[in-house]
Structures are given as structure tokens and as C-alpha cells.
Amino acid sequence: MFDPVIAPSGTLLGLLQRGRGDGTLHALTAPRAEALAALNQCVLRDPRHDWQVENRSLYYARLFLDLGGELDEIEAHLFDVEDVFHTDESRTGLSLAVLGHLASYGRRDALELLRRYAATGSNWAWALDELALRDDDAGLRALAVPVLARFTTDAEGEAALAAVVRDAFEPRPWRLWAEDPRADIAARVRAAHETGCFDRWQRQMRPAGPRPGWSVAAVLEWAQQGVERGAALHVPAARCLAAVAGPEDRPEIVRAALDGTEGARCTALRYLADSNDPHVLDLIEAAVAGGTAPVVEAAVDAFERMRSVAAVDRARGWARRPDALGGAAGRVLACRGGAQDSDLVLGVLREAVRGEGCDAPTLWTLVDGAGRLGIACAAPVLRHVYRETASSHLRGRCARALAATDPSFATGFAVECLWDCEETTREIAARHAETGDARVVERLRRLAADPAEEDEVQMAVRSRIGPDASAV
């Protein structure tokens, strides 16, 4: 997956890449050609840092509808010769998802493009999943021959077909084809389904990892073997220790946490933290001071999982440390601290933005903490992160925190959030946006009537504009 280049947040392209509501509002007032050029650039060059969890497809599809956009550039992108050589689904996934939403809105040209790509494109499985939700039975049955032709009839081809049928995200096409009146198609799909079920059963009968009766030493050794193979096994190993270790094994586990091998040390720290051992906080501090990078990471993660009063008290003393443990302490206070910890959380939040920028992973927890603690002084920082982050999920967390800390949220960012790409952000906006703005009432009505909108958003909308509400 390529690393996207995000334009400045003050530009139309930058707003659309981030999925901000202001992107749609600006595009609708910009020259149509300019707006469509920026929109196509986003759809063809996926701007998401984490394309598997961030939403953009419905956001872009709605803007295509509002602008009356043509699909020529999407078509050229899907059927470019590059599709043969760069088969990673991230190249075409966003385009296909946008077409899927357009098809659900009645765009016949989008449906036809999906059908053509499912028959000939490299990322055909994604296109087939989109069609499974939107196409009729006749359209799906017509794809049986070209899809099955992708798999040879020898043993290797049939095994590949069985794996695809077994792992299909949307099973509807395969179920239709299993009942196809053409005997050769139906028999082949049914055989692939049976093989896939047998493969799944075999995997379940061959579990890997520790077995009942293992000793503490054996579990720690298994964790170290994982390190040597390049696999981090300390989390499942800690769960195994919880099953096999008794009170008499504590000295051995504490020794492993102090000076064991890398895998054993990570495992022991995780186990002792989960069991709230009275000395684990000192062991964590020692691991951060003198451990390898994986040990430091495991120690910090183990500390953040702790929910004891002692852990929160220790976090207050560590929050000003300029290392990984100091950052973790700030996140612990953000999650579990009290009102007296507001200044510490705010300090860690400001330092994270200054030192790591508006896309730092640590901000997710700190932003949530600012909202949970109602830190009014955090509002300027939260507004800055909201504007600048490329992560639509982090922006949504900022919106939730601003709703709790910023009195101007209802008449400011909440309005644009009604057009945001993330449904959770639209839900927040639907609950808070000031309805004195005519745009808000009209947008709420449109969201309530849109069949593609998420149920949670529509419930929030109806709480504002229902028969007993006062929004209209």
C-alpha cells in the first residue's frame, strides 16, 4: 500500500482527502470542474492512512451524486493495464466501493462497471461483494462463467476455488451458483463449498501452541521461540501462564521479568500486570530503563492495561517523564484519572501534538480523555487536531471531545460534521448541531430519508426532528 500524500487542510483537495464535512460544502460551491477533479483524485488515489477501517466511499459517492459526476475516470482507472501488474486490492478497492454505493442509489452506469470489472478485473472478488449486495439474481448468475473460468480444473485450481468460496465475504453469489441450472457450474461450486468446509474442520482439529499440562518454564520457552521466529507470542503466552501458574511459581516469573530472555520477559511482565502483582510497577519501570525495544513496548502495554488504584497513583508520578512510560502514564490518566489529573492530561496532550504532530497514535486516547474529563482548556488543541489530522477516526474523537468541552461546538464544527465521512461523527453532529441554521434542518431531513445512512445516525436525527421534537 502506497503512503498517501495529503494536501494542506485549507485546500479543497485536503478537505476531501480528510473526509471532512467542509469538503462537501466547499465542493458544492466551487467550480464544478475543479470539484470533480479533486473528487476523482481522492477516489483514484486512496488518501486514507488506514484504508481498512476509515470510511470514505459513501462520502465520495454522495458528492458524485450531488455534482452529477461522470464515471469516465473511474472506468479508465479500473481497466488500465496497471490492473494486471498491481493487483493489491488497495489500488481499486475505494473506487469499487464508491461504485457500489452509486449503484445502490440507482446509477445504472455504476452497476454495469462493477459487472464488467467482476468479469475481467484483478480485484474481481471485491467487485463481486459489492454486486452481491446490490445486483439482482440474473446479473449475478451471468457472472458465474467468467468467475469460474479464473480457476483451472486441475487439483491446484480446485483448491484455490475452494479457498475463495470458503473465505467469501458475501456468500450470496456462490449460493446462487450452487443452485445454478447448469449442472457443471452447480456441481463445481458445491464441491468447492464442501472442500472448504472440510478444510476449516481440519484446521480446528489441529490447534497450534501450548497444550494442557505445560509448565511455566515451557510456556516461557515457547514465547522465546516465537521471538526467534519473528513472531510476538507474549500475549497468548501470558494467558497460558494464567492457566498453568500457581502461587509457588511467582518467584520464577518475577525472575523472568527481571532478567529473562526477551520473550520470557515480555510474557512475565504481561502476566504480572494482568494479575496486579504488588511489585509489577517496579518491574515495569526497570524494564523501560534497561530493556530492549520489544521489552519496553511490552512493559508499556502491560502498564496501560492496569486498572488498579496503585497504577493510577504511579501514573501521576510518571506523567511528566519524557519517555514512553511518561506517554503511557498520560494515557492511563486520560482513561482512568480523575478531575485532579486534568492538568497532567492536558500537558501530555499538548506535548504530543507539539512533538509528534496531529496524527500521533497516542492522541486517540488523550483526546478521549480530554472529553471524558471535560477539560475546557483543551478545546483549542482539540480544534487544531480536528482540522489537521488525516485520520477521520481521530477527527471523530475530537468532535466527541469538543462536544463535551467547547460551548461553540453546536454552532461550529457540529454543523460541518453532518456531512462527515464517518457515521459516528455524523451521529454526534445529529445530536448537537444547532438547528437555528437552515442548512442543519435540511441536512437532518436528508439523512433521515437516505436509505444508505446508518441506523444509529438516523435514530439520532429522528430524536431531533421527530413528531415530538422541536427542530422543525
N, C-alpha and C positions, 0 to 999 in steps of 0.2 A: 504494500500500500504506500503510495506517494505521500509526502508530507505537504499538506496544503499550504499555500501562501495566502494569508488573509489580508485583505486591503484595510486601510485605516477605517476606524469606526464611524467617521464623519462622512464617508462616501456612500453613494447608493450601493455600489458593489459590496462594500464592507458590511453594510446593514443587512443585505440579503444573504451574504455568506454566513452571518451570525444567526440568521433566522429571526431577527428582531421584528416586532410589530411595526416599528417605524420604517422598516424596509418596504413593506407593502404599502404603507401610507405615502411614502416618498415616490415609490414606483408609479402609483396611480396618478400622481400629479406631474411626473417627469415626462419629457417627450417619449412617445410610445416606442420608437426605435431604440432609444437609449435604455429604456427599462427592459425591453425584450433582450437586448444584447447582454445586459448584466444578469438577467434571469437565466439565459441559456448558458452563460459561463458557469454559473453555480451548478446547474443540472448536469452539465457535461464534465465538469471538473469538481468532483465532490469536495466541498470545503470543510467537512466535519473531521475533527481530530479523532473521534471515536465513532466511526460510521455505523457500528453495530448497535449502538444504544441511543444516539442522538437522532431526533426526528427532523426531517426537512421535506419529505415527499409530499405530504398533504399541503404544507405551507406553499411549496412551489406550484403544485397543481392548482390550488385556488387562485394564485396570481396569474397562471396561464389562462384560466377561465376569465378572470377579470379583465385581462389585457387582450383577450381574443387571440392568443398566440398560436402561431403555426408550429408544426412538429417537424419541419424540414431538417433543422439542425440536429434534433434528437435522432431522426432516422439516419442521417449521414454518420453520426457517431456510432450507432449500433451496428451498422452494416459496413463500417470501414474495414479495410484489410487488417488493421491493427487488432481487430477482434479475434483473428486467427492466432496471433502470436502472443497477445497479452490477455490471457483467459481468466485472470483474477476477477472474481465477481465484484470487487470494489470499483472496477472501471465502469461497469454498466449498471450496477445494482440500483443506484439512485434514479437513473433515467427510467429503468423498468418500473420502479415503484411509483414514479410520477405518472407514467402511462397507465398504471393500474388504477390510480385514483381518478385520472381523467376518464378512463373507461367507465368507472362507476358513476361518474357524473353525466354519462351519455355521449361522450366523444367517441364516435364510431371509428375515426381515424386512429385513435389510440389503441382501440381493441384490435384493429387489423395489424397494426405494427407489432403488438405483442404476439399475435398468432404467427406472423412471418418470422419473428425472431425465435420463438419457441421451436419452429421447424428447422431453422438453419443456424442460429447463433450459438456461440460458445457457452454463454451463461443461460442456456435454454431452461435449466431447472428453475431458476428464479422467475423467468417469464411464465413458465407453466404454473408456478404457485400463484402468480398474480391472476392468471386466467382461471384457475380453479375457484377463485372467489367471485369472479365476475362473468365468465363466459357461460353460454348455455351448453346443454349436453351435446348438441350436434357439432358445435365448434370444437369441443374437446375431443370428441370421437374422431374428427378429421385429423387430429394430430397424432393419433396412435401410430400410424405407419411411419412418418418421419422420425418420431422419437425412438421407436423400437429399432429402426434402421441404424441408429447410432451404436448399437451393441451387436457385435458379431455373434454367430450362433455356436461358436466353439465354447469350451469349458470356461475360458477366461472371460469371454463376453457375457456369458450367462451369469457368472459370478458377479461381474460388475453391475449387471442389470438387477440382480437380487439385492445388492447393497443399496442401489438407488431407490428401489421400491421400499426396502426396509426403513431407510432414513428419510423418506419423503416428508417434507414439512406439511404439505397439503395432500392428503391421500385421495381426494375425490377423483382426479383423472385416472389413477390406477384402479380404483374400484370400478369405474365405468368400463375401462378396458378389459378388466377381468370378466365382465359380463357381455363383452362385445359379440355380436352375432357372427363375426368372422372367427371361425374356430381356431385358426392358427394364432391370432392375436390373443384371444382369451386364454388359450392353453399356456402360452408363453408367459403371460403376466401372472396367471395363477401359480405356475411353477416357481416363478421368481419370488412371489409372496411366501410360498411355503418354505423355500430355501432360506429367505431372510428370517422367518420366524425360528427356524431350526438353528441358524447362526446365533441369534440372540439367546436362545436357550443354552447353547453350548458355552457362550461367554459367562452366563450366570452360573454355570456349573464348574467354571474354572476360575474362581476368585484368586486374585494375586494379593501378596502382602502377608502380614503376620497371621499365625494360626493360634487358636486357643492353646494355652499352656506355655506360651513363650515366657521367658524370664525377663527381668528388667535389662540385664546385660544384652540379651538377644535383641530386644527392641532398640536399644541404643546403637547396637552394631548395624541393625537394618537401616536406621536413619543415616549412619555414616556411609553405608554402601550407596544410598541414594545420592549423597554429595559426590561421591567418586564417579557416579554415572551422570552427573549433571542434573539430577532431579532433587528438588527440595521436598523431603518427606517428613520434616519435623512436626508438621501439624497432625497428620494421621498417626505418627509415632507417639505424640503426646496423648492422643486419645487411647492408643493401645496401652500406654503406661497407666492411664486411669483405670484400665480394666485388670491389669496384672500386678500393679504395685500395691504393697501393703505398708503399714507404718514402719516395719522393720527395714524397708528398702529406702527410706528417706535419706540416710547418710550417703548411700551410693549415688542417689540422684543429685544431691547437693554437691558432691564432689564433681560429678559430670558438669554441672552448671558452672563450677569454678574453673576447672582446667581440663575438661574432657575434649574429645575431638570436636570438630566443627558441628557435625550432625548431632552428636550426643549433647553438646552444649545447648544448641538451639532447642532440641527436644526437651531437655530438662528445664530450661527457663520457661518454656511454654506450659509444661505440666505444673510447675510450682506456682506460676501466676494464676493458672486456672483453679488451682486448689487453695489459693490465698495463703500460701506458706508464710509464716511470720518473718522469714529472712529473705524473701524473694526480692523485695525492693532494693536491698543492699546488693544482692547478686546481679540485678539488672543494672545498677549503677556501675558495678565493677565490669560487667560485660561491655557496656558502652565505652568505658575508659580504656579497655585493653583488648577488646575482641576484634576479630576480623570483620569485614563489612557485612557478610551474611549474619554473623552473630549479633552485631549491633542492630541490624534490621529486625532480627527475631526478637531481641530483647525489647526494642521499642514497641513492636507489635504486641508482645505479651503484656507490656505495661498498659497500653491503651485499652486492652480488653478488661482490665481490672475495674471492679466497681466498689471496692471496699472504701470505707472512710479513711483508712490509712493511706490508700493510694491517692485519694484526692488531697489529703494533707501534704503528702510528699510532692504532689504536682505543684502545689503553691510555692514550695521551696525551689523547685526545678524550673519554673516557668520562664525565668529570666536567663537561663543558660543559653549560650549561643550555638548549641549543637542540636543533634537530632533528638536528644532526650528533652531539651527545652521546648522544641516544637511539639513533641508528643504531650508534654505536660500542659501546654496551652490547649491542645485538643481535648485532653481529659477534662480540663476545667470548663471548656465550652460545652461538653456533653453532660457533665455531672457536677459542675461547680454551682455555687450559689451567687446571690446578688453581690456579695462581698468580693467576688472574683472578677467583676466586670472590668475593672481597670487592667487586670492582668490579661484577660482575653482580648481586650481592645488593643493592648500593646503588642501582643503576639500577632494579631490580625494586621495591624499597620506595618509591622516589621516584615511579615510575609509578603505583603504587596510591594513594599519598597525593595526587598531583596530578591524575590523570585518572580514578581510580575503577577498579572491578573489571571493567569492560567495555572498557578501553582496548585498541585493536588491538595495541599494542606488547607486551602481556602474553603473547600467544601464543608468541612467540619466547623471551621472557625466562623464562617458565615451563618451556619445554622445556630451556633452558639450565641452569636450576637443577637439573633432574633429571639432565641429562647430566653435569654436574659434581659431582653428589652433594652439594649444599650443604645440610648438615643444618640449619644456622641459618635456612634459608629455609622450613622446614616451617610455622611459624606464619603466615607471609604466604600460603603456598600454601593452607593450610586456610581462611584468610579469603576468598581469591578463590574457592575451591571453593564455599563457602557462598553467596556473594553474587552471583556473576556470573549474568547472564541467558542467557549463551551455553552451551549444552550441550556444544559442541565445546571451548571453553576449560576447562570443568569436567573434561572427559575428559583434557585435557592436564595439568591439576592432579593428577588421580588418578594418572596415569603418573609424574609427578614425585614425588608423595608416596610411591609405592611404592618409589622409589629413595632417599628422604631421611628418611622418617618411620617409625620402628620400630612405631608404633601403628597403621599403616595397615591391616594384615591383620585386626585385631580391631575397627577403627573404620569409616572410610569405605568400605573394601573390601566390607563386608557390605551396606551400602545400595546400592553400585554394581551389585550383582547385579540390581537392579530398575531401573537407569538407562535412560533413553530411547535412549542411543547404544550401538550394538552394540560399538564399540571400547572403551567404558568397561566394558560387561558382560564383555568378554573379559579386560580387566585384572583385574577382580574375580574372575573364574573362576580365574585363575592365582594369586591372592594371598589370597583371603578365608580366614580361619581356620575350619577345618571342625569345631572344637570346639563351635561354635554350631549347634544343631539346625536353625535356620532356614536356614543356609547349605547343609547337606546336602540338605534338601528342595528348596531353590530350584535347586541344581545338577541334581538329578534331573529337575525340571520343565523346565528349559531344555534338557536333553539329549533330552527326549521331545517338545519342541514343534516341529512341522514348520515354523512360521513363523520360527524362530530362525535366525540367520546361521550359515553353516558354520564360520567362524573361532571363534565363541563356543562352538559345540558341540564343536569339537576341543579347545578349552581345558578345557571341562567334562570331557570324557572322559579328559583327561590326569590329572584329579584323582579321578575315580570309576570309571575303567575297571577291568577284572579284575585288572590288576597294580598298581593304585593303592591307597592306604591311607586314602582319605577315608571309606570306609564299612566 
